[in-house]
Amino acid sequence: MVGVERIENQPTLTLNNGVTMPALGLGVFQSPPEETAAAVEAALRTGYRHIDTAAAYGNEREVGEGLRRSGVDRSEVFLETKVWVSDFGYDQTLHAWDKAAGKLGVDSLDLLILHQPAPDRFERTIAAYQALEKLLADGKVRAIGVSNFMPHHLERLLKETEVVPAVNQIELHPYFTQPEVRRADAEHGILDQAWSPIGGITFYPGWGEDRRSVMEDPTLLAIASQHGKSAAQVMLRWHLQQGRSAIPKSTNPSRIRENFDVFDFSLSSEELVRIDALDLGVRNGPDPDVARPERFDMPIPEA
Ligand SMILES: NC(=O)c1ccc[n+]([C@@H]2O[C@H](COP(=O)([O-])OP(=O)(O)OC[C@H]3O[C@@H](n4cnc5c(N)ncnc54)[C@H](OP(=O)(O)O)[C@@H]3O)[C@@H](O)[C@H]2O)c1
């Protein structure tokens, strides 16, 4: 297809049920609906074949529109979305699939994950996951998983359900590397997927001026200049070389391209170790053990 680039050598990861997923995807959290279709179209034309959205982002419809506008066949794109907490519960989560698929305009999803554990309604979190298992058995999703699960959430989930999650999507960038969660994921064959992979949450506009932006870290900038790359590209390479999936968000076409231009260089093991050493051990996002009822109760509209 003219104008649509196929990157044959982009890295893929094999999930614990044998499904393959392009390691690098486009994230769309905080992508305004009116910019999302264009961002998705630009990403697919650049060569991305994996998009990560969520019911709670309010832009699944525009993700579907971007997919159709791009001219890339649905079968070539790995579509991932998330069930929001207000839709947790067995029947509610089955219906959350109808809402997501309806808005995206597709008849199957590649990966459906629980957006986060809900500590104040964990039994409904379990029931929601059991609904994902049913959707998997019925062929409505190709893989299922979780997000923001800490080891103790995983332990409980694994005790009460059958299918080991394929993916755990967690805050993961050089300033917060979550070794304990990654160890627990690895023990169970769960793939780590990095959200805020280039540290977006350390520099989101308006999220607190006192945050230390990982994008300006001197070690990363030094490594980037050695390779003639940007700090963002170095962070993405660090994820890919350590076997993780990463889903950088941008609505800017040139940054969308920049974030995909990471397959032509390699970091040395010494550079990987220097980046690992930047971990501050401090979470920037919400604590998954703290209930946020006002946020959790946000309703997800019908398709
Ligand atoms: N599961 C969860 O709870 C959860 C939480 C947060 C995020 N996520 C997922 O993870 C995705 C990515 O995380 P994120 O959006 O938090 O952060 P991110 O991808 O690490 O960073 C995004 C920020 O970086 C900017 N940016 C993008 N490319 C850049 C580049 N090459 N150079 C400089 N700045 C650049 C973007 O602005 P522009 O758009 O202007 O380029 C945006 O402000 C989300 O979109 C979402 O899909 C999931």
The ligand as an ORCA input file, in Angstrom:
! r2SCAN-3c Opt
* xyz 0 1
  N      -2.030      1.454     32.489
  C      -1.907      2.669     32.983
  O      -2.315      2.936     34.117
  C      -1.257      3.724     32.153
  C      -0.901      4.950     32.728
  C      -0.286      5.912     31.911
  C      -0.032      5.611     30.578
  N      -0.417      4.415     30.035
  C      -0.184      4.063     28.612
  O       1.193      4.286     28.308
  C       1.283      5.224     27.239
  C       2.532      6.042     27.340
  O       2.659      6.635     28.618
  P       2.578      8.205     28.859
  O       1.713      8.806     27.851
  O       2.248      8.361     30.277
  O       4.084      8.712     28.735
  P       5.261      8.616     27.668
  O       4.845      7.894     26.470
  O       6.454      8.149     28.419
  O       5.482     10.164     27.331
  C       4.519     10.917     26.653
  C       4.910     12.380     26.736
  O       6.150     12.570     26.074
  C       6.020     13.476     24.974
  N       6.875     12.889     23.934
  C       6.598     11.836     23.132
  N       7.662     11.527     22.373
  C       8.639     12.395     22.695
  C       9.957     12.584     22.241
  N      10.480     11.786     21.320
  N      10.682     13.595     22.784
  C      10.144     14.410     23.735
  N       8.886     14.287     24.210
  C       8.134     13.273     23.700
  C       4.557     13.492     24.652
  O       4.150     14.728     24.131
  P       3.625     14.898     22.578
  O       2.372     14.110     22.451
  O       3.427     16.362     22.471
  O       4.748     14.386     21.710
  C       3.935     13.290     26.046
  O       3.919     14.514     26.773
  C       0.000      6.034     27.388
  O      -0.292      6.811     26.255
  C      -0.977      4.938     27.654
  O      -1.286      4.248     26.457
  C      -1.021      3.474     30.817
*
